[in-house]
Amino acid sequence: MFLKIYNLFRMEMISGTILGYFLQAVPITIVVGILYAVCRLVFLKHRNCHIVWLSETMRLLFVCYLTGLCSLVILPLGFWVDVFDGIFFGWWEEMGPFFRLGEISLIPTIVRCLSGEYSLGSWVKEMIVGNVVMFIPFGFFLPFVTKKLNRTNIFVIAAAVPIIVELFQLILGRSFDIDDLICNFLGIIIGFFIAVGIKAVGRTASKSKKEFKHILRMLDVLLSNETSEAEKRKILQADYDIQMTQTMEREVSVMCNLSKGVMEKGMAQGMAQGMAQGMAKGMTDAILASIKNLMKNMSISVEQAMSVLEIPETERQKYMDLLKQQ
């Protein structure tokens, strides 16, 4: 059963498509990702470190990406297919030599296209675009996994990493290609500045949120009825670095009077509403008592009692419901 499943995947892996190369790198990427996550978690727990899950997730994704990248661009072509064939079929003798000298190409494809040696066909375009896109995540993850990166040394890293990759490719039977150097460099730079832009937007949003909270706290101080005017001036000067000039003292005084006025107005409205509600309830209770007295003393029905009291037809149902509740 496992051999049948592997044969299905193997057909795609040796097809030479992007999906095929991706499938070759998936198993080792999963294994390395799991091992890293377990070791990292144990390390942080042993050090009693606070776990920032967003940061740790970015680190895990970066490790998985690097594993897949190395499998695709450094190891000999078809290396993992040979390894899987050895595991499932025992074809270890089919594996070629791991170390062998590759080719060197120092003339950019664009120059060869302009000279007529190459035509800028779909394969060339896919190769160039693919080499750029493949290294965009490298530049994107770096600002999230290290704080030592800046807009100066990123260019050094973006130049050094492709050179190291191409040197490994040269001794592992692949090729040292100037096109790869240029495209990989551009991919890292593009990814880095995308990440920088996202982080800048996040910092701006966070700063605006902090400033909003700062303003709310200051208004809470100004409008507080539990703090005297003198104490408010001291707090504003000490905590918010606001110099208490004569003009500012007058403004603080106005705000204090405003808060006091708002409180007094609120209390007055509350008292008026309370009195109105109390009077309405008292009237309702008195009418209910009159209805019950008439019914008891005169032996009449509830409808007759409400007619005697000349209660409007629109309100009679209300009183009947209240009588049932008692």
C-alpha distance (Angstrom), angle and dihedral (degrees) to the residues before:
residue distance angle dihedral
M1 . . .
F2 3.81 . .
L3 3.81 89.7 .
K4 3.81 91.2 53.7
I5 3.81 91.5 50.2
Y6 3.80 91.3 46.4
N7 3.83 91.5 49.1
L8 3.80 89.6 55.2
F9 3.81 91.5 51.9
R10 3.81 91.8 40.7
M11 3.81 92.0 58.7
E12 3.79 89.1 57.1
M13 3.81 94.3 41.8
I14 3.82 93.0 56.7
S15 3.82 93.4 42.9
G16 3.82 92.8 92.8
T17 3.82 92.3 -127.1
I18 3.80 126.7 131.8
L19 3.82 89.2 -109.2
G20 3.80 89.8 51.9
Y21 3.81 93.3 53.8
F22 3.81 89.5 45.2
L23 3.82 92.4 53.6
Q24 3.81 90.6 51.8
A25 3.81 90.5 59.5
V26 3.82 98.5 41.5
P27 3.86 100.3 83.0
I28 3.81 96.8 49.8
T29 3.82 90.1 42.6
I30 3.82 91.1 55.4
V31 3.80 92.5 47.2
V32 3.82 93.9 48.5
G33 3.82 91.2 44.8
I34 3.81 92.6 53.6
L35 3.81 92.9 45.9
Y36 3.80 91.7 48.8
A37 3.82 93.5 47.7
V38 3.83 92.6 50.7
C39 3.84 94.2 45.3
R40 3.80 92.9 45.0
L41 3.82 92.7 49.2
V42 3.81 91.8 49.2
F43 3.81 90.3 48.2
L44 3.81 93.7 50.9
K45 3.82 92.8 45.7
H46 3.81 91.2 48.8
R47 3.82 90.4 52.0
N48 3.84 91.9 43.8
C49 3.79 88.3 -126.2
H50 3.79 122.2 167.5
I51 3.81 107.5 -111.0
V52 3.80 114.8 -131.2
W53 3.78 99.1 -162.4
L54 3.80 96.7 -162.9
S55 3.80 91.9 53.0
E56 3.81 92.9 44.4
T57 3.81 91.1 48.8
M58 3.81 90.1 53.6
R59 3.81 89.9 50.0
L60 3.81 91.4 50.4
L61 3.80 92.1 49.3
F62 3.81 90.1 48.4
V63 3.83 91.5 52.4
C64 3.82 90.9 48.8
Y65 3.80 90.6 47.5
L66 3.83 92.4 49.9
T67 3.80 90.7 49.6
G68 3.78 91.9 51.9
L69 3.80 92.0 43.3
C70 3.81 93.1 52.7
S71 3.80 90.4 47.7
L72 3.80 91.5 52.3
V73 3.81 104.3 39.0
I74 3.82 107.5 23.7
L75 3.81 110.0 34.4
P76 3.82 118.4 74.8
L77 3.80 114.7 -83.5
G78 3.81 111.0 -87.2
F79 3.81 92.7 11.2
W80 3.80 95.2 136.3
V81 3.82 92.5 44.2
D82 3.80 87.9 56.4
V83 3.82 90.4 48.4
F84 3.84 92.5 49.1
D85 3.83 90.4 46.5
G86 3.79 88.5 53.1
I87 3.82 91.7 50.1
F88 3.83 97.1 45.9
F89 3.80 102.6 28.5
G90 3.81 103.9 20.4
W91 3.81 91.3 -121.5
W92 3.80 94.7 146.4
E93 3.80 92.1 137.1
E94 3.82 89.0 63.4
M95 3.80 91.4 67.3
G96 3.79 112.6 107.0
P97 3.81 124.8 -138.3
F98 3.79 113.2 -64.8
F99 3.81 96.0 -145.3
R100 3.79 120.0 47.6
L101 3.78 133.0 137.1
G102 3.79 115.9 -99.3
E103 3.78 133.4 -160.6
I104 3.79 130.5 -77.4
S105 3.81 123.0 -137.0
L106 3.80 115.9 -178.8
I107 3.82 98.9 163.8
P108 3.83 113.0 91.0
T109 3.80 116.2 -124.5
I110 3.79 91.2 -124.2
V111 3.81 89.4 60.8
R112 3.80 90.9 50.0
C113 3.78 90.1 48.8
L114 3.80 91.8 51.1
S115 3.81 90.3 48.8
G116 3.80 91.1 50.9
E117 3.79 95.6 -114.2
Y118 3.81 91.5 113.8
S119 3.78 131.8 25.1
L120 3.79 117.8 -137.0
G121 3.78 93.1 -116.0
S122 3.80 130.6 159.2
W123 3.83 93.7 -87.4
V124 3.81 92.2 55.1
K125 3.81 91.7 46.2
E126 3.82 92.2 49.0
M127 3.80 90.9 47.9
I128 3.81 93.2 51.3
V129 3.82 95.8 42.1
G130 3.82 91.5 43.7
N131 3.81 92.6 53.5
V132 3.81 90.1 51.3
V133 3.81 95.8 45.6
M134 3.82 93.2 44.8
F135 3.82 92.1 62.8
I136 3.82 98.9 40.5
P137 3.86 91.4 89.5
F138 3.82 89.0 53.0
G139 3.80 91.6 60.6
F140 3.80 92.0 38.3
F141 3.82 96.3 55.4
L142 3.82 96.9 44.6
P143 3.86 98.0 77.4
F144 3.82 89.7 50.1
V145 3.83 96.7 50.1
T146 3.82 100.8 40.3
K147 3.80 135.4 34.4
K148 3.81 93.8 -160.9
L149 3.78 93.1 79.8
N150 3.80 122.9 99.5
R151 3.79 139.4 162.9
T152 3.81 91.3 -86.3
N153 3.79 106.0 48.7
I154 3.84 92.5 40.2
F155 3.81 88.0 77.4
V156 3.80 90.3 53.7
I157 3.82 91.0 49.6
A158 3.81 92.0 44.2
A159 3.82 89.2 54.7
A160 3.84 97.5 40.1
V161 3.82 98.7 48.5
P162 3.85 96.4 56.7
I163 3.83 90.5 45.7
I164 3.82 90.8 53.3
V165 3.81 90.6 46.7
E166 3.81 92.4 49.7
L167 3.83 92.2 48.5
F168 3.81 90.0 53.6
Q169 3.79 89.7 47.8
L170 3.81 90.0 52.5
I171 3.82 94.0 56.8
L172 3.81 93.9 39.9
G173 3.78 95.9 59.7
R174 3.77 99.3 -94.8
S175 3.82 124.4 99.2
F176 3.79 142.4 -85.4
D177 3.81 100.4 -129.3
I178 3.80 126.4 -176.3
D179 3.82 89.7 -153.7
D180 3.81 90.0 60.3
L181 3.82 91.0 50.9
I182 3.80 92.5 52.7
C183 3.82 96.5 42.3
N184 3.81 95.1 43.6
F185 3.82 90.2 49.0
L186 3.81 91.1 52.2
G187 3.82 91.6 46.9
I188 3.81 93.3 53.6
I189 3.82 92.4 47.3
I190 3.81 92.9 48.0
G191 3.81 92.3 48.7
F192 3.81 91.9 47.8
F193 3.79 94.8 53.3
I194 3.81 91.8 45.2
A195 3.82 88.2 56.1
V196 3.81 91.8 44.8
G197 3.81 89.8 52.7
I198 3.81 92.5 49.8
K199 3.80 92.3 48.3
A200 3.82 90.6 47.9
V201 3.81 90.9 53.6
G202 3.81 89.7 48.6
R203 3.81 92.4 50.2
T204 3.81 91.3 48.9
A205 3.80 91.5 51.4
S206 3.81 91.2 46.8
K207 3.82 91.5 48.3
S208 3.81 91.8 50.4
K209 3.80 89.9 50.1
K210 3.81 91.7 50.8
E211 3.82 91.7 47.9
F212 3.81 90.2 50.2
K213 3.82 90.9 52.0
H214 3.82 89.0 46.5
I215 3.81 90.7 55.0
L216 3.80 91.9 46.7
R217 3.82 91.3 52.5
M218 3.81 91.1 49.4
L219 3.82 91.7 49.9
D220 3.80 89.0 48.8
V221 3.80 88.7 56.3
L222 3.82 93.5 47.0
L223 3.81 95.6 46.5
S224 3.80 96.8 40.7
N225 3.81 114.3 121.1
E226 3.80 92.2 -163.0
T227 3.82 95.0 63.8
S228 3.79 123.3 72.6
E229 3.79 122.1 -127.3
A230 3.82 92.1 -109.6
E231 3.81 91.9 51.5
K232 3.81 90.6 49.0
R233 3.82 90.5 54.4
K234 3.82 90.6 50.8
I235 3.84 92.4 49.0
L236 3.80 93.2 48.2
Q237 3.78 91.1 49.9
A238 3.81 96.9 43.8
D239 3.82 102.5 36.9
Y240 3.79 101.9 29.0
D241 3.84 100.9 29.5
I242 3.81 92.5 -125.1
Q243 3.80 112.1 155.5
M244 3.79 112.4 -132.9
T245 3.80 102.5 -130.4
Q246 3.80 120.3 166.2
T247 3.79 90.3 -97.9
M248 3.81 92.3 50.0
E249 3.82 92.0 47.5
R250 3.81 89.4 53.9
E251 3.82 89.9 50.6
V252 3.79 91.2 50.2
S253 3.80 89.8 49.5
V254 3.80 90.6 51.6
M255 3.81 90.9 50.8
C256 3.80 91.0 49.2
N257 3.81 91.2 51.3
L258 3.79 89.1 46.8
S259 3.80 92.7 53.5
K260 3.79 90.6 47.1
G261 3.80 91.1 49.2
V262 3.79 91.8 48.8
M263 3.80 90.4 50.9
E264 3.83 93.6 48.2
K265 3.80 92.0 46.7
G266 3.80 90.4 49.4
M267 3.78 91.4 49.9
A268 3.81 91.4 49.3
Q269 3.78 92.5 49.6
G270 3.79 90.5 47.2
M271 3.79 92.0 51.2
A272 3.82 92.1 48.0
Q273 3.79 92.0 49.9
G274 3.79 90.7 46.9
M275 3.79 92.5 50.9
A276 3.80 92.1 47.7
Q277 3.78 92.0 49.5
G278 3.81 91.1 46.0
M279 3.82 93.2 51.0
A280 3.81 91.9 48.1
K281 3.80 91.7 50.8
G282 3.80 91.4 46.5
M283 3.81 91.0 52.3
T284 3.79 91.8 49.2
D285 3.82 92.1 49.4
A286 3.82 91.3 49.5
I287 3.82 92.4 51.4
L288 3.81 91.1 48.3
A289 3.81 90.3 51.4
S290 3.85 91.1 50.1
I291 3.80 91.9 50.3
K292 3.82 92.0 51.0
N293 3.83 92.2 47.0
L294 3.80 92.9 51.1
M295 3.80 91.7 47.8
K296 3.81 91.4 49.8
N297 3.82 100.7 41.4
M298 3.80 98.9 37.5
S299 3.83 98.0 32.2
I300 3.79 92.9 -129.4
S301 3.82 132.4 141.0
V302 3.78 125.0 -97.7
E303 3.83 91.5 -106.9
Q304 3.82 90.9 53.2
A305 3.81 91.5 47.9
M306 3.82 91.4 52.5
S307 3.80 90.0 48.1
V308 3.82 90.4 53.0
L309 3.82 89.4 50.9
E310 3.82 89.5 46.5
I311 3.82 92.7 -127.8
P312 3.85 109.8 177.0
E313 3.80 116.4 -105.3
T314 3.81 91.0 -121.1
E315 3.84 91.8 61.1
R316 3.80 100.5 40.8
Q317 3.83 95.4 86.7
K318 3.82 89.6 54.9
Y319 3.79 92.2 55.6
M320 3.80 92.6 44.8
D321 3.83 89.7 54.3
L322 3.81 91.3 48.5
L323 3.83 91.2 50.4
K324 3.80 90.6 52.7
Q325 3.82 90.3 53.3
Q326 3.83 92.4 54.7
